[in-house]
Amino acid sequence: MTVEPITGPGATGPNILIVDDSAMMRTMIKRVAALAGTPIGTIFEAANGREALAILEQHPVQFVFTDLNMPVMTGTELLREMQTRDHWRGIVRIVISTDGSDSRRHEVRALSVAIYVEKPFRPEEMRDVLTSLTPAS
């Protein structure tokens, strides 16, 4: 779990939590976020759902980007837990996963997932997701 948040220029935009067991994937999403040209607040990182819950308990987050297949606590388990907490219901949920099956998409749609991105993705796809979620700077 990254305990030092990475803050964007001016920290005027939404806070983002990136949940993926791959440090390389988290870094890629952070880089795309920094280059997207949209206002971003603080970017938090977690390697699994349990770490993500700890961050959500401590910090205000507007967007959660999560993988589904992770050790310790999966992204699906994280999304289910988020559904049980009223104060987390407004958090926008984005899934980034190698599993693009119809059954998986249907399962997470019931967990208030706004956008489903399949890995591998092009950086432009992630940029488009971020710009669709955040106001122009």
N, CA, C and O of each residue as an XYZ file, in Angstrom:
548
protein
N       0.849     -1.171      0.000
C       0.000      0.000      0.000
C       0.888      1.224      0.000
O       1.834      1.297      0.784
N       0.608      2.183     -0.856
C       1.344      3.428     -0.874
C       0.760      4.336      0.189
O      -0.427      4.661      0.152
N       1.587      4.746      1.133
C       1.117      5.614      2.198
C       1.364      7.077      1.876
O       0.740      7.957      2.468
N       2.258      7.339      0.955
C       2.489      8.713      0.523
C       1.636      8.978     -0.703
O       1.901      8.429     -1.772
N       0.599      9.825     -0.560
C      -0.214     10.117     -1.725
C       0.569     10.929     -2.744
O       1.437     11.728     -2.391
N       0.252     10.715     -3.996
C       0.859     11.481     -5.072
C      -0.151     12.543     -5.459
O      -1.264     12.221     -5.873
N       0.221     13.791     -5.329
C      -0.721     14.873     -5.556
C      -0.437     15.531     -6.886
O       0.710     15.825     -7.223
N      -1.493     15.757     -7.632
C      -1.389     16.412     -8.924
C      -1.202     17.906     -8.751
O      -1.268     18.417     -7.633
N      -0.965     18.618     -9.860
C      -0.749     20.058     -9.812
C      -1.972     20.763     -9.217
O      -3.082     20.647     -9.736
N      -1.754     21.478     -8.148
C      -2.831     22.249     -7.554
C      -3.791     21.433     -6.711
O      -4.534     22.005     -5.913
N      -3.804     20.126     -6.857
C      -4.676     19.228     -6.097
C      -6.110     19.734     -6.039
O      -6.732     19.718     -4.976
N      -6.641     20.183     -7.175
C      -7.990     20.746     -7.190
C      -9.028     19.773     -7.712
O     -10.224     20.053     -7.628
N      -8.612     18.656     -8.240
C      -9.537     17.698     -8.825
C      -9.880     16.583     -7.869
O      -9.562     16.640     -6.681
N     -10.533     15.566     -8.400
C     -10.953     14.437     -7.574
C      -9.770     13.580     -7.122
O      -8.756     13.473     -7.812
N      -9.929     12.979     -5.955
C      -8.944     12.017     -5.468
C      -9.240     10.664     -6.097
O     -10.397     10.277     -6.257
N      -8.182      9.954     -6.449
C      -8.294      8.673     -7.152
C      -7.584      7.598     -6.336
O      -6.515      7.832     -5.772
N      -8.188      6.430     -6.284
C      -7.559      5.249     -5.682
C      -7.381      4.211     -6.779
O      -8.353      3.807     -7.419
N      -6.145      3.778     -6.999
C      -5.823      2.754     -7.994
C      -5.524      1.463     -7.240
O      -4.618      1.417     -6.408
N      -6.296      0.408     -7.539
C      -6.157     -0.866     -6.840
C      -5.768     -1.938     -7.849
O      -6.582     -2.338     -8.682
N      -4.540     -2.396     -7.774
C      -4.042     -3.430     -8.691
C      -2.827     -4.074     -8.050
O      -1.991     -3.385     -7.465
N      -2.724     -5.385     -8.156
C      -1.564     -6.057     -7.568
C      -0.298     -5.842     -8.380
O       0.791     -6.167     -7.906
N      -0.406     -5.310     -9.578
C       0.753     -5.017    -10.411
C       1.189     -3.566    -10.209
O       0.467     -2.633    -10.560
N       2.389     -3.394     -9.633
C       2.930     -2.042     -9.451
C       3.110     -1.349    -10.798
O       2.924     -0.137    -10.904
N       3.473     -2.117    -11.828
C       3.641     -1.540    -13.156
C       2.317     -0.980    -13.689
O       2.300      0.093    -14.291
N       1.214     -1.696    -13.472
C      -0.082     -1.225    -13.932
C      -0.499      0.038    -13.172
O      -1.032      0.975    -13.765
N      -0.254      0.058    -11.862
C      -0.585      1.255    -11.084
C       0.210      2.455    -11.593
O      -0.326      3.556    -11.721
N       1.485      2.234    -11.878
C       2.337      3.310    -12.397
C       1.827      3.797    -13.745
O       1.801      5.002    -13.997
N       1.425      2.879    -14.609
C       0.927      3.269    -15.920
C      -0.335      4.125    -15.793
O      -0.467      5.142    -16.474
N      -1.242      3.722    -14.939
C      -2.484      4.486    -14.756
C      -2.167      5.870    -14.182
O      -2.768      6.861    -14.596
N      -1.227      5.945    -13.232
C      -0.827      7.247    -12.678
C      -0.238      8.150    -13.760
O      -0.546      9.340    -13.819
N       0.601      7.585    -14.604
C       1.221      8.389    -15.673
C       0.169      8.916    -16.636
O       0.196     10.086    -17.020
N      -0.745      8.057    -17.020
C      -1.805      8.493    -17.932
C      -2.641      9.583    -17.268
O      -3.012     10.562    -17.914
N      -2.938      9.417    -15.985
C      -3.718     10.430    -15.261
C      -2.990     11.764    -15.260
O      -3.608     12.811    -15.449
N      -1.677     11.733    -15.046
C      -0.893     12.966    -15.016
C      -0.858     13.653    -16.376
O      -0.789     14.879    -16.455
N      -0.907     12.860    -17.447
C      -0.826     13.418    -18.802
C      -2.189     13.698    -19.427
O      -2.265     14.243    -20.528
N      -3.259     13.333    -18.738
C      -4.600     13.443    -19.327
C      -5.062     14.877    -19.506
O      -5.966     15.133    -20.302
N      -4.470     15.814    -18.791
C      -4.874     17.202    -18.933
C      -6.136     17.535    -18.162
O      -6.756     18.568    -18.414
N      -6.525     16.686    -17.232
C      -7.696     16.945    -16.402
C      -7.233     17.186    -14.971
O      -6.198     16.666    -14.556
N      -7.994     17.971    -14.218
C      -7.583     18.210    -12.834
C      -7.665     16.928    -12.006
O      -8.672     16.220    -12.035
N      -6.619     16.647    -11.287
C      -6.543     15.459    -10.434
C      -6.083     15.920     -9.057
O      -5.169     16.737     -8.940
N      -6.711     15.401     -8.035
C      -6.299     15.694     -6.667
C      -5.182     14.764     -6.259
O      -4.088     14.808     -6.823
N      -5.454     13.922     -5.281
C      -4.463     12.986     -4.768
C      -4.714     11.604     -5.350
O      -5.859     11.164     -5.459
N      -3.639     10.926     -5.721
C      -3.730      9.560     -6.223
C      -3.170      8.633     -5.157
O      -2.009      8.742     -4.763
N      -4.022      7.713     -4.694
C      -3.617      6.705     -3.720
C      -3.463      5.375     -4.442
O      -4.069      5.163     -5.492
N      -2.654      4.475     -3.883
C      -2.439      3.165     -4.476
C      -2.659      2.068     -3.451
O      -2.356      2.232     -2.269
N      -3.193      0.942     -3.919
C      -3.337     -0.246     -3.087
C      -3.077     -1.464     -3.958
O      -3.405     -1.471     -5.144
N      -2.478     -2.505     -3.355
C      -2.143     -3.723     -4.090
C      -3.244     -4.778     -4.013
O      -3.158     -5.815     -4.671
N      -4.282     -4.517     -3.207
C      -5.401     -5.457     -3.105
C      -6.581     -4.754     -2.434
O      -6.467     -3.619     -1.971
N      -7.700     -5.447     -2.393
C      -8.905     -4.851     -1.848
C      -8.803     -4.485     -0.381
O      -9.358     -3.471      0.041
N      -8.109     -5.285      0.401
C      -7.973     -4.988      1.831
C      -7.225     -3.672      2.042
O      -7.633     -2.849      2.861
N      -6.133     -3.475      1.308
C      -5.403     -2.206      1.399
C      -6.285     -1.049      0.937
O      -6.244      0.038      1.512
N      -7.080     -1.287     -0.101
C      -7.971     -0.249     -0.614
C      -8.992      0.172      0.441
O      -9.259      1.363      0.604
N      -9.558     -0.790      1.151
C     -10.520     -0.464      2.209
C      -9.887      0.409      3.281
O     -10.520      1.341      3.777
N      -8.644      0.116      3.641
C      -7.944      0.921      4.650
C      -7.788      2.365      4.169
O      -7.962      3.302      4.948
N      -7.464      2.541      2.904
C      -7.326      3.889      2.348
C      -8.680      4.585      2.327
O      -8.778      5.753      2.705
N      -9.725      3.886      1.892
C     -11.061      4.480      1.843
C     -11.535      4.908      3.232
O     -12.255      5.897      3.365
N     -11.137      4.173      4.254
C     -11.513      4.530      5.625
C     -10.834      5.823      6.075
O     -11.380      6.554      6.901
N      -9.659      6.106      5.541
C      -8.853      7.233      6.008
C      -8.912      8.489      5.137
O      -8.622      9.585      5.615
N      -9.288      8.338      3.853
C      -9.174      9.458      2.920
C     -10.417      9.581      2.041
O     -11.020      8.574      1.670
N     -10.800     10.813      1.710
C     -11.900     10.983      0.759
C     -11.420     10.633     -0.655
O     -10.394     11.133     -1.116
N     -12.166      9.782     -1.322
C     -11.828      9.339     -2.676
C     -13.085      9.464     -3.533
O     -14.173      9.072     -3.111
N     -12.931     10.007     -4.730
C     -14.070     10.148     -5.631
C     -14.126      9.047     -6.700
O     -15.206      8.687     -7.167
N     -12.953      8.513     -7.084
C     -12.887      7.479     -8.119
C     -12.035      6.312     -7.646
O     -10.959      6.510     -7.084
N     -12.516      5.097     -7.874
C     -11.739      3.890     -7.609
C     -11.561      3.151     -8.931
O     -12.536      2.765     -9.576
N     -10.299      2.960     -9.325
C      -9.939      2.145    -10.479
C      -9.448      0.828     -9.910
O      -8.439      0.808     -9.204
N     -10.131     -0.276    -10.195
C      -9.723     -1.539     -9.589
C      -9.621     -2.681    -10.583
O     -10.439     -2.828    -11.492
N      -8.596     -3.475    -10.378
C      -8.484     -4.761    -11.044
C      -9.453     -5.695    -10.321
O      -9.914     -5.384     -9.222
N      -9.761     -6.831    -10.930
C     -10.638     -7.800    -10.274
C      -9.865     -8.950     -9.660
O     -10.177     -9.390     -8.554
N      -8.864     -9.438    -10.367
C      -8.124    -10.613     -9.919
C      -6.874    -10.193     -9.159
O      -5.853     -9.833     -9.746
N      -6.986    -10.250     -7.819
C      -5.866     -9.882     -6.957
C      -5.830    -10.831     -5.762
O      -6.853    -11.401     -5.385
N      -4.652    -10.997     -5.169
C      -4.566    -11.814     -3.951
C      -5.134    -11.054     -2.747
O      -5.403     -9.857     -2.836
N      -5.308    -11.731     -1.659
C      -5.758    -11.218     -0.365
C      -7.244    -10.865     -0.412
O      -8.041    -11.488      0.290
N      -7.630     -9.884     -1.219
C      -9.030     -9.504     -1.395
C      -9.201     -9.038     -2.829
O      -8.538     -8.093     -3.257
N     -10.083     -9.690     -3.575
C     -10.268     -9.379     -4.994
C     -10.993     -8.053     -5.174
O     -11.561     -7.493     -4.237
N     -10.953     -7.576     -6.400
C     -11.679     -6.365     -6.732
C     -13.187     -6.537     -6.587
O     -13.883     -5.607     -6.180
N     -13.692     -7.715     -6.916
C     -15.122     -7.978     -6.760
C     -15.514     -7.919     -5.286
O     -16.554     -7.359     -4.942
N     -14.693     -8.490     -4.423
C     -14.957     -8.421     -2.977
C     -14.903     -6.976     -2.487
O     -15.713     -6.573     -1.652
N     -13.956     -6.200     -3.001
C     -13.865     -4.787     -2.657
C     -15.144     -4.061     -3.069
O     -15.719     -3.315     -2.276
N     -15.587     -4.277     -4.299
C     -16.796     -3.614     -4.788
C     -18.022     -3.994     -3.956
O     -18.875     -3.152     -3.675
N     -18.102     -5.263     -3.568
C     -19.220     -5.708     -2.722
C     -19.196     -4.990     -1.376
O     -20.231     -4.554     -0.872
N     -18.005     -4.875     -0.804
C     -17.878     -4.186      0.486
C     -18.240     -2.708      0.349
O     -18.879     -2.139      1.234
N     -17.836     -2.092     -0.748
C     -18.174     -0.683     -0.970
C     -19.687     -0.492     -1.054
O     -20.202      0.541     -0.627
N     -20.395     -1.463     -1.593
C     -21.858     -1.383     -1.707
C     -22.539     -1.357     -0.344
O     -23.649     -0.839     -0.218
N     -21.895     -1.900      0.667
C     -22.527     -1.997      1.985
C     -22.373     -0.726      2.807
O     -22.988     -0.599      3.865
N     -21.572      0.203      2.343
C     -21.308      1.433      3.113
C     -21.953      2.625      2.418
O     -21.578      2.982      1.301
N     -22.909      3.227      3.077
C     -23.619      4.365      2.488
C     -22.680      5.490      2.071
O     -22.872      6.098      1.017
N     -21.661      5.774      2.891
C     -20.774      6.902      2.592
C     -19.834      6.627      1.417
O     -19.126      7.533      0.977
N     -19.813      5.396      0.901
C     -18.994      5.083     -0.272
C     -19.832      4.900     -1.528
O     -19.280      4.669     -2.604
N     -21.119      4.997     -1.420
C     -21.982      4.742     -2.582
C     -21.771      5.747     -3.709
O     -21.987      5.418     -4.875
N     -21.358      6.953     -3.381
C     -21.153      7.968     -4.412
C     -19.827      7.870     -5.132
O     -19.588      8.628     -6.072
N     -18.961      6.966     -4.724
C     -17.657      6.822     -5.367
C     -17.845      6.168     -6.733
O     -18.498      5.132     -6.856
N     -17.265      6.790     -7.749
C     -17.335      6.242     -9.103
C     -16.370      5.066     -9.194
O     -15.199      5.176     -8.832
N     -16.886      3.933     -9.688
C     -16.106      2.700     -9.760
C     -15.769      2.370    -11.211
O     -16.651      2.327    -12.069
N     -14.483      2.139    -11.474
C     -14.004      1.777    -12.801
C     -13.228      0.472    -12.655
O     -12.298      0.382    -11.854
N     -13.612     -0.529    -13.425
C     -12.907     -1.812    -13.411
C     -11.919     -1.832    -14.561
O     -12.240     -1.433    -15.680
N     -10.710     -2.304    -14.274
C      -9.678     -2.505    -15.290
C      -9.224     -3.947    -15.129
O      -8.535     -4.277    -14.163
N      -9.605     -4.813    -16.072
C      -9.367     -6.244    -15.879
C      -9.085     -6.960    -17.199
O      -9.497     -6.513    -18.269
N      -8.376     -8.075    -17.093
C      -8.167     -8.934    -18.258
C      -9.404     -9.774    -18.540
O      -9.551    -10.310    -19.639
N     -10.293     -9.894    -17.561
C     -11.507    -10.700    -17.713
C     -12.633     -9.826    -18.255
O     -13.285     -9.099    -17.505
N     -12.849     -9.905    -19.545
C     -13.889     -9.101    -20.182
C     -15.129     -9.896    -20.527
O     -15.918     -9.477    -21.374
N     -15.314    -11.037    -19.884
C     -16.455    -11.900    -20.210
C     -17.774    -11.217    -19.867
O     -17.845    -10.370    -18.977
N     -18.812    -11.606    -20.595
C     -20.144    -11.049    -20.345
C     -20.611    -11.333    -18.926
O     -21.235    -10.480    -18.295
N     -20.314    -12.531    -18.417
C     -20.752    -12.871    -17.059
C     -20.061    -11.989    -16.022
O     -20.695    -11.558    -15.059
N     -18.777    -11.717    -16.206
C     -18.060    -10.853    -15.252
C     -18.575     -9.423    -15.332
O     -18.763     -8.766    -14.308
N     -18.800     -8.946    -16.547
C     -19.330     -7.587    -16.708
C     -20.700     -7.453    -16.044
O     -20.983     -6.452    -15.386
N     -21.534     -8.453    -16.220
C     -22.865     -8.434    -15.616
C     -22.761     -8.439    -14.089
O     -23.485     -7.714    -13.406
N     -21.854     -9.261    -13.566
C     -21.660     -9.352    -12.119
C     -21.276     -8.006    -11.512
O     -21.843     -7.604    -10.496
N     -20.332     -7.312    -12.114
C     -19.881     -6.048    -11.532
C     -20.824     -4.887    -11.847
O     -20.851     -3.898    -11.116
N     -21.582     -4.999    -12.910
C     -22.567     -3.956    -13.201
C     -23.541     -3.819    -12.035
O     -23.979     -2.714    -11.714
N     -23.877     -4.940    -11.404
C     -24.764     -4.934    -10.248
C     -24.090     -4.306     -9.026
O     -24.752     -4.049     -8.020
N     -22.784     -4.059     -9.106
C     -22.039     -3.459     -8.003
C     -21.693     -1.991     -8.295
O     -20.712     -1.461     -7.775
N     -22.500     -1.358     -9.119
C     -22.391      0.078     -9.441
C     -21.118      0.459    -10.185
O     -20.590      1.554     -9.996
N     -20.625     -0.439    -11.029
C     -19.451     -0.110    -11.840
C     -19.893      0.787    -12.996
O     -20.807      0.450    -13.749
N     -19.227      1.934    -13.119
C     -19.579      2.906    -14.153
C     -18.939      2.567    -15.497
O     -19.571      2.705    -16.544
N     -17.681      2.121    -15.461
C     -16.923      1.877    -16.693
C     -16.103      0.600    -16.517
O     -15.551      0.341    -15.447
N     -16.036     -0.189    -17.586
C     -15.268     -1.439    -17.582
C     -14.240     -1.341    -18.695
O     -14.598     -1.243    -19.869
N     -12.969     -1.367    -18.335
C     -11.875     -1.273    -19.304
C     -11.145     -2.608    -19.298
O     -10.773     -3.120    -18.242
N     -10.942     -3.168    -20.495
C     -10.216     -4.431    -20.597
C      -8.726     -4.190    -20.774
O      -8.300     -3.310    -21.522
N      -7.937     -5.007    -20.055
C      -6.485     -5.021    -20.245
C      -6.184     -5.978    -21.388
O      -6.898     -6.969    -21.543
N      -5.195     -5.732    -22.165
C      -4.405     -4.507    -22.163
C      -5.198     -3.364    -22.781
O      -6.035     -3.584    -23.657
N      -4.940     -2.172    -22.334
C      -5.613     -0.999    -22.886
C      -4.554     -0.055    -23.434
O      -3.389     -0.099    -23.039
N      -4.983      0.789    -24.342
C      -4.099      1.822    -24.861
C      -4.162      3.017    -23.914
O      -5.224      3.282    -23.351
N      -3.076      3.739    -23.722
C      -3.103      4.909    -22.842
C      -4.211      5.896    -23.208
O      -4.781      6.554    -22.337
N      -4.510      5.991    -24.502
C      -5.562      6.909    -24.945
C      -6.927      6.506    -24.381
O      -7.755      7.367    -24.085
N      -7.158      5.214    -24.234
C      -8.428      4.751    -23.659
C      -8.570      5.227    -22.217
O      -9.634      5.702    -21.818
N      -7.510      5.102    -21.446
C      -7.557      5.539    -20.052
C      -7.692      7.052    -19.980
O      -8.417      7.568    -19.129
N      -7.011      7.762    -20.852
C      -7.154      9.221    -20.901
C      -8.600      9.597    -21.165
O      -9.139     10.499    -20.524
N      -9.237      8.902    -22.115
C     -10.635      9.185    -22.436
C     -11.552      8.908    -21.250
O     -12.510      9.647    -21.023
N     -11.269      7.854    -20.495
C     -12.052      7.546    -19.292
C     -11.914      8.701    -18.306
O     -12.914      9.190    -17.781
N     -10.692      9.135    -18.054
C     -10.470     10.217    -17.096
C     -11.130     11.517    -17.547
O     -11.744     12.209    -16.734
N     -11.013     11.854    -18.815
C     -11.625     13.104    -19.276
C     -13.144     13.030    -19.256
O     -13.809     14.055    -19.104
N     -13.706     11.830    -19.406
C     -15.163     11.715    -19.332
C     -15.660     11.846    -17.888
O     -16.829     12.162    -17.663
N     -14.790     11.608    -16.920
C     -15.170     11.651    -15.516
C     -14.879     12.976    -14.827
O     -15.496     13.293    -13.810
N     -13.949     13.749    -15.367
C     -13.532     14.976    -14.692
C     -13.825     16.194    -15.560
O     -13.811     16.102    -16.787
N     -14.087     17.321    -14.932
C     -14.323     18.550    -15.702
C     -13.037     19.018    -16.359
O     -11.941     18.715    -15.886
N     -13.173     19.751    -17.441
C     -11.996     20.297    -18.136
C     -11.305     21.309    -17.224
O     -11.938     22.008    -16.434
N      -9.972     21.357    -17.366
C      -9.222     22.307    -16.522
C      -9.284     23.702    -17.101
O      -8.714     24.633    -16.532
